[in-house]
Amino acid sequence: MVRFESPGTHGVTAWCLEPHDLWVSKAIAGRPKDVEFCRALLDRGLVRGARLRERLAQVQGLDPRVRAAAAERISTP
């Protein structure tokens, strides 16, 4: 989790998923809107492929087909 505060939060602290963890969860879900979101994070340089591979490898009990599809999203332009 990553702490987020700004003047717009008016003193409220938000705790958000770290971008690589968010990417992995969206890539595993695999819905079209999630795939688009994952691509946008990659295109904008907000996540790094090496770290995504590390995080994806840490997910336990994942169907190998889902893991392969998520891994493909890391390198597919």
DARA-V763692 format. One record per residue. N is the residue number from 0. RES is the residue in one small letter. SS is DSSP state (helix for helix, strand for strand, loop for the rest). PHI is phi in degrees with one decimal (NA if undefined). OMEGA is omega as a letter, one per 40 degrees, with the letter a starting at -180 (NA if undefined). Layout:
# DARA-V763692
<<N & RES & SS & PHI & OMEGA> <N & RES & SS & PHI & OMEGA>>
This chain:
# DARA-V763692
<<0 & m & loop & NA & a> <1 & v & strand & -121.5 & i> <2 & r & strand & -76.7 & i> <3 & f & strand & -134.2 & i> <4 & e & loop & -140.2 & i> <5 & s & loop & -153.6 & i> <6 & p & helix & -56.1 & a> <7 & g & helix & -70.7 & i> <8 & t & helix & -87.9 & i> <9 & h & loop & 51.6 & i> <10 & g & loop & 85.8 & i> <11 & v & loop & -87.5 & i> <12 & t & loop & -99.8 & i> <13 & a & strand & -104.2 & i> <14 & w & strand & -113.7 & a> <15 & c & strand & -118.5 & i> <16 & l & loop & -63.5 & i> <17 & e & loop & -63.2 & a> <18 & p & helix & -53.6 & i> <19 & h & helix & -68.7 & i> <20 & d & helix & -66.4 & i> <21 & l & helix & -61.9 & i> <22 & w & helix & -57.5 & a> <23 & v & helix & -61.4 & a> <24 & s & helix & -64.1 & i> <25 & k & helix & -69.1 & i> <26 & a & helix & -63.6 & i> <27 & i & helix & -69.0 & i> <28 & a & helix & -61.3 & i> <29 & g & loop & 71.3 & i> <30 & r & loop & -68.1 & a> <31 & p & helix & -51.6 & a> <32 & k & helix & -66.5 & i> <33 & d & helix & -71.7 & i> <34 & v & helix & -62.8 & i> <35 & e & helix & -62.3 & i> <36 & f & helix & -62.9 & i> <37 & c & helix & -60.4 & a> <38 & r & helix & -62.1 & a> <39 & a & helix & -63.6 & i> <40 & l & helix & -62.7 & i> <41 & l & helix & -66.1 & a> <42 & d & helix & -60.7 & a> <43 & r & loop & -91.3 & i> <44 & g & loop & 72.1 & a> <45 & l & loop & -84.4 & i> <46 & v & loop & -134.9 & a> <47 & r & loop & -115.1 & a> <48 & g & helix & -56.0 & a> <49 & a & helix & -61.0 & a> <50 & r & helix & -70.0 & i> <51 & l & helix & -61.9 & i> <52 & r & helix & -62.0 & i> <53 & e & helix & -61.1 & a> <54 & r & helix & -65.6 & i> <55 & l & helix & -62.0 & i> <56 & a & helix & -64.1 & a> <57 & q & helix & -82.0 & a> <58 & v & loop & -74.7 & a> <59 & q & loop & -95.0 & i> <60 & g & loop & 72.3 & a> <61 & l & loop & -88.0 & i> <62 & d & loop & -54.6 & a> <63 & p & helix & -56.7 & i> <64 & r & helix & -68.2 & i> <65 & v & helix & -68.8 & i> <66 & r & helix & -59.4 & a> <67 & a & helix & -63.9 & i> <68 & a & helix & -64.8 & i> <69 & a & helix & -65.3 & i> <70 & a & helix & -62.9 & i> <71 & e & helix & -63.2 & i> <72 & r & helix & -66.7 & i> <73 & i & helix & -68.5 & a> <74 & s & helix & -105.3 & a> <75 & t & loop & -81.5 & i> <76 & p & loop & -71.8 & NA>>
